[in-house]
Amino acid sequence: MTRARPNWKGSPVWSGHPYPLGASYDGQGTNFALFSEVAERVDLVLVDDDGNHSAIPLPDVDGFVWHCYLPGVGPGQRYGYRVHGPWAPAVGHRCNPAKLLLDPYTRAVDGLVDNHASLFERAKGKPDPGDSAGHTMLGVVTDPFFDWGDDRPPRRPYSESVIYEAHVRGLSRTHPDVPDELRGTYAGLAHPAVVEHLTSLGVTAVELMPVHQFVHDGVLLDRGLSNYWGYNTIGFFAPHNGYAALGTRGQQVSEFKSMVKTLHEAGLEVILDVVYNHTAEGNERGPTLSFRGIDNASYYRLVDGDWQHYYDTTGTGNSLLMRHPYVLQLIMDSLRYWVTEMHVDGFRFDLAATLARQFHEVDRLSAFFDLIQQDPVISRVKLIAEPWDVGEGGYQVGNFPQLWSEWNGKYRDAVRDFWRAEEHTLGEFASRLTGSSDLYQHSRRRPRASVNFVTAHDGFTLRDLVSYNDKHNEANGEDNRDGESHNRSWNCGAEGDTKDPAVRELRGRQQRNFLATLLLSQGIPMICHGDELGRTQRGNNNAYCQDNEISWIDWRLGDEQRALLDFARRLIALRADHPVLRRRRFFRGETVTHADQPLPDLVWLLPDAREMTDDDWQRSDAHTVGVFLNGDAIAEPDAQGRPVVDDSFLLLFNSHWEPAHFRLPAASYGERWTTLIDTADPEGVPDEAEYKAGTRLTVEQRSLVLLSRPSRTGR
């Protein structure tokens, strides 16, 4: 590790190069490059191990990029910038050399923001004189070398994907088999005990909540809380230093890479939840940490005609200016860095509708999506949108381009409504169960466009969804006013923990219903971490600031938790084994004939085994339905070009509060059916029983049954 000189005077400063942006070490020295169109002078500040500062005026500027090369400066060197330029908020400029600024392109960050007064612009009519050095983060020069060995991306097909949304800290923070010093870190997530849980569960991808360097909001720190979720990015190239076990002077980069390499070896993809729509600097009352002091008007969307205020479609105080070429370059350079250098396999874009806003409207063909489409690196990884923001016209489910998958918020709402027996829900539920073709087929997209979920980090956990009528967010310090106000599910009895065996069984059944529905639906299922273990947040449906037992997974498993875990494993294995449960194309209503038995690829059935009619779909009290999935009609070639055939399935749903009696369809559908799943069973897996065509089968209240029969053509 290179130790910075306490006094830089007299040492050589070379001109260097304007690209790549950031601090780039080449084995002999480091090139520094910073974009600022508004700057009149830029000082690079080196900080040594004793905290001494050396300011070096950058000697050259090309195309608004200020740059220099320093021989002998290498990995571990901490640095920041001071930008001299206009202080004119009325026209959007906020340069103030008293503020030590973080390089937007730094690959690693040392230190934390402490909410000191010097970080803010509190002087009226002039730049605040308070020096923020010592109260803010510093960039770190990193060594790009890492021994990836034979690491290869798993490249799981979308149709085989099962996503596991996880938090780096919360996943391993209390795991008894992870050493104390590794818990809650990248190394902890890569520990064999955690990896074994993921692989035995059967998921194929880990979607990590934000790992870009983020800032803990001052208002939360004042309450003794923190920004646990991490949706407050300040460094789009740097892995968050708070998740590093081995150090923050560049070691976090190697630790992150080692985690990715380990997960890849286990066959798991790594998808990052990324927040390119805003930064941690907030509005004009927020801290000056980086972008604001470097070139405020280039990086941020300002209110037209009122440039001292920020145009905000994210609810966080600011939005990045997506029509500025250097903002687009920043985002694309960041994405490529995480794929090419950090080997991640895809991205989930937070509030992605904001990325489409070049002006005010959401434009599906905005410059950002055009860049993604033509990029030879990013266009080949998994791209998932959170297809909404808080601005006008921001709800864009179904409207993203061809390459993209989307968090399907309509799936979440429809499935919750069906299982709490809301009226007029059956048609919507059927559309969501079969891949949401009404949302995606019009643009020639496929079921992979729909990322299906019932719960996510934002909202109740699965266990709490069926245990609480009302949110309990008192620990957040906002008088329980924050978070979603309405529980779109069904509370099975008294709120919270209970020893009543009937209530506990019913709650367990509803959890099994949600998991089974999710994993038997067409599209890409996403499980929120810990839901397979019955994780509770004690009714908190907005635990964004709770870095404690409220949010962490509790790995102490009782019999109920172990049974739920085994049930989830069985469902995921079923899905993996049967391509008809994860079709690559939508059902088309096509009829396929085998052994003189013509059958459509999909048939909706009433409990008396008659096919559903239009009138049946319109009934307000329809809470029971059966669906036949024809495994002989997949009509999709496998990787070797051979036609795929599968077993066929019957799914029988009853969301009513009374048992339903189903008659199995005629022998043309199948002569004998075997039960595989029954959510009314305490373990969800009944003793396999056979039923002949035309016989009656009782589906208990609030439950579903899955039956199968072998393919008629062989597999």
C-alpha positions, -999 to 999 in steps of 0.1 A, spaced: 0 0 0 14 34 -10 17 59 18 8 95 6 35 121 10 27 147 37 39 175 13 36 171 -24 55 201 -35 86 194 -56 73 160 -69 64 155 -105 28 161 -118 22 149 -153 -6 159 -175 -21 125 -178 -53 116 -197 -89 127 -197 -101 91 -199 -109 69 -181 -126 91 -155 -118 84 -119 -85 72 -104 -68 46 -126 -37 28 -113 -14 13 -140 13 -4 -118 36 27 -117 13 55 -109 -23 68 -110 -42 89 -135 -69 112 -120 -97 125 -142 -128 145 -131 -156 160 -153 -167 195 -145 -181 219 -172 -185 248 -148 -151 246 -129 -126 273 -132 -99 253 -113 -98 219 -97 -75 208 -69 -68 171 -63 -63 166 -25 -43 136 -13 -47 125 23 -20 105 39 -22 80 67 -18 106 94 -46 128 79 -23 154 63 -36 170 31 -17 178 -1 -35 199 -27 -24 196 -63 -40 219 -90 -49 197 -119 -28 210 -148 -49 202 -178 -85 201 -190 -99 185 -222 -136 184 -230 -144 196 -195 -124 168 -180 -97 179 -156 -68 154 -152 -32 146 -141 -9 116 -136 10 111 -104 39 86 -106 44 66 -74 8 70 -62 -10 36 -59 -35 14 -42 -47 26 -8 -41 63 -15 -71 84 -2 -81 115 -21 -108 141 -28 -114 172 -49 -120 209 -43 -137 226 -72 -133 264 -78 -161 280 -98 -192 301 -97 -215 301 -66 -248 312 -83 -277 290 -71 -302 312 -90 -287 298 -123 -279 264 -108 -242 266 -99 -230 257 -64 -192 254 -65 -175 259 -31 -139 249 -26 -144 247 11 -161 214 5 -139 183 0 -157 163 -27 -159 126 -34 -149 115 -69 -181 102 -86 -159 75 -103 -140 63 -72 -138 25 -70 -136 25 -32 -146 48 -3 -130 52 31 -148 68 60 -183 80 67 -204 112 65 -210 125 101 -237 151 94 -214 180 106 -226 215 99 -197 221 74 -213 196 50 -242 220 44 -246 254 27 -262 274 55 -247 308 48 -272 331 31 -263 347 -2 -228 332 -3 -210 299 -1 -206 285 34 -170 288 46 -170 257 67 -144 232 56 -159 197 53 -126 178 55 -127 152 82 -164 150 81 -169 134 47 -159 103 27 -127 100 7 -120 81 -25 -94 54 -25 -71 43 -53 -76 6 -60 -56 -22 -76 -76 -36 -105 -59 -70 -104 -79 -100 -91 -74 -136 -98 -107 -147 -112 -94 -181 -122 -119 -198 -144 -149 -178 -132 -177 -179 -157 -212 -162 -155 -239 -189 -149 -261 -174 -176 -292 -190 -163 -321 -188 -189 -349 -166 -178 -373 -195 -178 -352 -213 -152 -346 -183 -130 -358 -181 -94 -347 -148 -78 -339 -144 -41 -340 -107 -30 -315 -104 -2 -297 -78 20 -260 -83 24 -261 -75 61 -294 -89 71 -288 -123 54 -259 -134 76 -259 -111 106 -272 -137 130 -263 -169 113 -248 -192 140 -224 -209 115 -209 -177 102 -179 -164 123 -187 -132 142 -162 -111 123 -178 -121 89 -215 -117 98 -233 -90 78 -205 -87 52 -197 -97 16 -175 -125 31 -204 -136 53 -228 -139 24 -202 -160 6 -197 -183 37 -204 -220 29 -233 -220 54 -252 -192 36 -243 -206 2 -256 -240 12 -289 -225 23 -293 -208 -11 -284 -238 -32 -305 -262 -11 -334 -239 -14 -330 -240 -52 -329 -204 -61 -308 -194 -91 -300 -157 -85 -293 -135 -56 -307 -100 -61 -287 -78 -36 -303 -47 -22 -281 -17 -28 -243 -23 -25 -232 9 -42 -216 32 -16 -244 50 2 -249 76 30 -268 74 62 -293 103 63 -287 129 89 -323 129 101 -319 91 107 -286 95 125 -302 121 148 -329 94 158 -302 68 164 -312 50 132 -295 43 99 -303 40 62 -304 2 64 -318 -5 30 -292 17 13 -313 35 -13 -292 66 -9 -262 62 -33 -232 85 -35 -207 62 -52 -218 43 -83 -186 24 -87 -177 16 -51 -190 -14 -31 -204 -1 2 -176 0 28 -200 -8 57 -204 -44 43 -166 -51 42 -150 -74 68 -114 -70 56 -109 -32 54 -120 -1 35 -88 10 18 -96 -10 -13 -100 -44 4 -138 -41 0 -134 -44 -38 -115 -77 -35 -139 -90 -9 -169 -82 -32 -152 -100 -61 -145 -130 -40 -181 -132 -30 -192 -131 -67 -167 -158 -76 -179 -180 -48 -216 -176 -57 -208 -183 -94 -190 -215 -84 -223 -225 -67 -242 -218 -99 -258 -186 -85 -261 -154 -104 -256 -120 -88 -280 -92 -96 -276 -58 -81 -304 -34 -71 -291 -1 -84 -302 34 -77 -293 56 -106 -323 79 -103 -310 102 -75 -281 107 -51 -276 111 -14 -272 149 -17 -309 155 -16 -324 189 -24 -309 223 -17 -310 217 20 -289 185 17 -252 180 22 -226 189 -5 -207 156 -9 -198 152 -45 -220 160 -76 -235 192 -63 -201 209 -57 -186 195 -89 -212 206 -114 -247 209 -100 -265 220 -132 -250 192 -153 -257 164 -129 -292 173 -115 -326 181 -129 -334 216 -117 -368 233 -118 -373 252 -151 -370 289 -144 -362 283 -107 -328 267 -109 -320 269 -72 -345 241 -66 -344 205 -77 -370 187 -98 -378 156 -79 -396 125 -92 -381 101 -67 -394 115 -34 -358 119 -22 -351 155 -30 -333 152 -64 -333 134 -97 -303 129 -120 -304 148 -153 -309 119 -177 -305 141 -209 -270 152 -200 -243 132 -219 -219 130 -189 -247 117 -167 -255 91 -192 -218 83 -195 -216 80 -157 -244 54 -156 -232 34 -186 -196 34 -173 -208 22 -139 -229 -6 -154 -201 -18 -176 -177 -17 -147 -199 -39 -125 -202 -64 -153 -167 -65 -167 -147 -58 -136 -169 -71 -108 -186 -99 -129 -222 -93 -118 -249 -109 -139 -276 -82 -141 -293 -52 -125 -326 -43 -109 -332 -6 -115 -349 13 -86 -376 37 -97 -367 30 -133 -394 53 -147 -372 82 -136 -345 70 -159 -368 74 -188 -376 110 -180 -356 132 -204 -379 161 -198 -411 157 -179 -428 128 -195 -418 91 -192 -404 83 -226 -401 46 -233 -375 53 -260 -354 78 -240 -317 81 -246 -310 58 -216 -329 29 -231 -313 35 -265 -279 33 -249 -287 1 -232 -301 -15 -263 -270 -9 -284 -244 -16 -257 -226 -49 -264 -220 -55 -226 -251 -43 -208 -276 -56 -234 -265 -92 -226 -271 -93 -189 -304 -95 -170 -322 -61 -168 -351 -57 -144 -371 -25 -139 -390 -12 -110 -415 3 -135 -427 33 -115 -417 65 -98 -436 91 -78 -439 116 -107 -468 123 -130 -474 93 -153 -448 73 -134 -467 40 -132 -453 21 -163 -459 -16 -157 -459 -33 -191 -443 -4 -210 -406 -11 -209 -386 -21 -239 -380 -56 -253 -348 -65 -234 -364 -57 -200 -382 -76 -173 -403 -58 -148 -414 -61 -112 -450 -68 -118 -469 -48 -91 -502 -59 -106 -492 -96 -99 -486 -88 -62 -519 -70 -58 -540 -96 -77 -526 -125 -58 -531 -109 -25 -566 -99 -33 -575 -134 -45 -563 -151 -14 -583 -127 9 -614 -135 -12 -620 -101 -26 -649 -99 -51 -642 -96 -88 -607 -109 -85 -607 -141 -104 -601 -128 -139 -572 -106 -128 -558 -135 -108 -560 -158 -139 -541 -133 -160 -513 -129 -135 -510 -167 -129 -505 -174 -166 -478 -147 -172 -497 -114 -176 -499 -117 -214 -523 -87 -213 -494 -65 -201 -466 -79 -223 -478 -97 -253 -488 -66 -272 -451 -56 -276 -441 -92 -284 -425 -98 -250 -427 -131 -233 -435 -144 -198 -399 -136 -187 -410 -99 -188 -429 -105 -156 -410 -107 -123 -437 -120 -100 -436 -113 -63 -460 -113 -34 -436 -96 -10 -404 -76 -13 -382 -56 10 -407 -27 8 -438 -38 28 -448 -67 51 -428 -99 51 -448 -130 41 -454 -140 77 -465 -105 87 -488 -102 57 -510 -129 72 -505 -119 108 -512 -81 109 -541 -60 98 -522 -28 105 -486 -17 102 -465 -13 134 -437 11 124 -434 29 157 -397 21 159 -390 43 129 -397 74 149 -424 88 126 -454 81 148 -464 52 126 -472 75 97 -447 60 73 -451 29 51 -480 15 32 -512 21 51 -533 -8 39 -526 -45 42 -537 -60 10 -539 -95 25 -559 -113 51 -550 -114 88 -557 -149 101 -569 -141 136 -555 -119 163 -526 -97 154 -490 -106 160 -477 -137 178 -503 -161 191 -503 -196 207 -537 -204 193 -531 -236 172 -560 -229 148 -548 -194 140 -512 -205 136 -523 -233 112 -543 -209 91 -515 -184 89 -492 -212 79 -517 -223 52 -519 -188 38 -481 -186 36 -481 -219 17 -508 -205 -6 -487 -175 -15 -455 -195 -20 -473 -221 -41 -491 -195 -62 -458 -177 -68 -438 -207 -78 -465 -222 -99 -471 -190 -119 -457 -183 -154 -430 -157 -153 -399 -152 -131 -406 -157 -94 -389 -136 -68 -388 -146 -31 -380 -120 -4 -352 -133 18 -364 -151 49 -399 -156 37 -391 -193 33 -383 -193 70 -413 -174 82 -393 -142 90 -412 -115 109 -405 -78 113 -431 -77 141 -455 -58 118 -431 -31 106 -438 -27 69 -412 0 62 -380 -13 80 -357 9 58 -340 23 89 -339 -8 112 -304 -23 112 -313 -47 140 -333 -78 148 -364 -63 132 -348 -66 98 -322 -94 102 -331 -130 94 -335 -150 126 -319 -184 119 -333 -200 150 -358 -223 133 -387 -241 150 -408 -269 136 -431 -245 117 -402 -227 101 -385 -259 90 -417 -272 75 -422 -240 55 -386 -242 43 -390 -278 32 -422 -268 14 -405 -240 -5 -377 -263 -15 -402 -288 -28 -420 -262 -49 -388 -248 -64 -376 -283 -73 -410 -290 -89 -407 -259 -110 -372 -268 -120 -382 -303 -131 -413 -293 -152 -410 -268 -181 -448 -265 -184 -446 -246 -151 -421 -221 -165 -430 -218 -202 -409 -196 -224 -440 -185 -244 -475 -175 -234 -504 -200 -236 -520 -196 -270 -552 -217 -266 -538 -241 -293 -551 -276 -294 -527 -305 -295 -537 -341 -303 -520 -371 -288 -535 -406 -290 -566 -391 -306 -571 -369 -275 -573 -332 -287 -566 -309 -258 -558 -272 -256 -526 -260 -239 -546 -244 -211 -582 -250 -199 -600 -231 -171 -625 -253 -152 -654 -248 -128 -655 -270 -97 -680 -293 -116 -654 -298 -143 -672 -277 -169 -651 -252 -189 -654 -216 -177 -676 -193 -198 -675 -155 -201 -703 -153 -176 -685 -174 -151 -655 -149 -151 -679 -121 -143 -693 -135 -111 -684 -114 -81 -683 -143 -57 -661 -166 -78 -634 -178 -54 -628 -213 -68 -613 -223 -101 -593 -251 -117 -567 -248 -144 -554 -276 -166 -518 -272 -179 -511 -294 -209 -475 -306 -208 -478 -322 -242 -485 -288 -257 -454 -268 -247 -443 -267 -283 -409 -252 -274 -375 -268 -284 -349 -274 -258 -313 -263 -260 -306 -292 -285 -336 -283 -306 -356 -313 -295 -394 -307 -288 -401 -305 -252 -429 -325 -236 -438 -327 -199 -463 -341 -174 -496 -323 -173 -510 -306 -142 -543 -296 -125 -542 -267 -102 -573 -263 -80 -577 -230 -61 -601 -223 -33 -598 -188 -16 -632 -191 0 -637 -196 37 -655 -228 32 -643 -261 16 -649 -266 -21 -658 -298 -39 -641 -303 -72 -649 -330 -98 -619 -340 -118 -623 -336 -156 -631 -364 -180 -606 -391 -190 -596 -372 -221 -576 -349 -198 -561 -378 -179 -573 -411 -165 -554 -409 -132 -542 -379 -112 -517 -379 -83 -517 -352 -56 -483 -334 -52 -492 -303 -32 -520 -296 -8 -516 -264 12 -542 -275 37 -517 -301 49 -495 -287 77 -464 -295 56 -481 -288 23 -471 -322 10 -498 -349 15 -494 -386 11 -495 -391 -26 -530 -402 -35 -544 -412 -69 -577 -400 -82 -596 -413 -112 -611 -390 -138 -645 -378 -128 -641 -385 -91 -647 -358 -65 -619 -341 -45 -624 -317 -16 -602 -286 -15 -603 -272 20 -610 -236 28 -582 -212 18 -561 -238 1 -549 -251 -33 -541 -286 -46 -517 -295 -73 -522 -328 -92 -502 -343 -120 -504 -371 -146 -476 -384 -168 -470 -372 -203 -488 -392 -230 -458 -391 -253 -430 -399 -227 -403 -375 -215 
